Amino acid sequence: MILLSFDIEEFDMPFEYRKTIPFADQIAVSLKGTHIILDLLQKYQFRATFFSTVIFAQQVPEIIERIKNEGHELASHSYYHSQFEPGDLLKSRKELERLSNMQVRGFRMPRMMPIDSQQIIDAGYKYDSSVNPTWIPGRYNNLDSPRTVFKKSLLFYVPASVTPWLRIPLFWLSMHNFPIRLYLYFLKKTYKKDGYINIYFHPWEFTDLTPAKYGLPNFVKRNSGEKMIIRMSSLMDWIKKERHTCTTLGAFVAGYD
C-alpha cells in the first residue's frame, strides 16, 4: 500500500528565508503545481490525499473540484499555513467540507509542528498525519515517536515513513536530494518491513524554485520544476512495476478501524 499525499497551501516558503512574495503569486505557484500533480495522478490512475489550507482552497475552486471528481481525498492542513490557533482545527474542517461537499477526516499540521491530540479529536478528525518520526536539525526531534501507524484513544496516527534503520526520512526533501535509485531502494526496504509507505510532497516543488527572488537554499530548490516531475514519474513507474496499490490515508485508516 502506497500513501501519497500533497500539502496544498500558500507558497510561503520564501518567508522562511527573509524574502517576500505577493499573495497572488503564492496562490499561482501552488495552483500550477497542483494541476501538474493531478495530471500525473490521472495518468497513472493513482489515488492520493490532499491536505489543503482553507485559504488556498478558497482561491482555487477548480482544484477542489478536480480532487473531488478524480477520486482523491481532501483533508485539512489548517486554515492558514503561517499562523495557527486551536480554533482553526474545527473551522478549517467545516469550511473545507462546505467548499467541497466532501467529508474531511484527516489533519496535518503545517510544517509538522506539534499539536495537542485531544484538540484534534475534539474538532472531529479521525486521523492525524503530523509527525515525521525522525530528527531534522532546526525543525524537530521525534526519534522517540512510533515509526508506523497506531491508534491512541479515538485518534489514528499515520506518521510519515522513515527507514527501519537509522530512521532516514523519506519525505519531500529526500526525493530532491538523494539519487533517485537510492531513494527508491530506501522505499523498497521500508515497504518490505512495514507493508506500506506514507510520503508527502508540495505543489510548489513541481515549479521552478531557482529564481533568486525566492531566496531558497540549494537543498530546497535542487531538482525542482521539470526535474521533480521526472522524479515523481520515476516514483510512479516504480509503484506500477512493483504492483503496489495507491490509496488515500482515509481509506488506509478505515482498514484498521
Buried (B, 14 or more C-beta within 10 A) or exposed (E): BBBBBBBBBBBBBBBEEEEEBEEEBBBBBBBBBBBBBBBBBEEBEBBBBBBBBBBBBBBBEEBBEBBBEBEBBBBBBBBBBBEBEEEBBBBBBBBBBEBBEBEBBBBBBBBBEEBEBEBBBEBBBBBBBBBBBBEEEEEBEBEEBEBBBEEEEEBBBBBBBBBBEEBBBBBBBBBBBBEBEEBBEBBEBBBEEBEBBBBBBBBBBBBBBEEEEBBBEEEBBBBBBEBBBEBBEBBBEBBEEEEBEBBBBBBBBBEEE
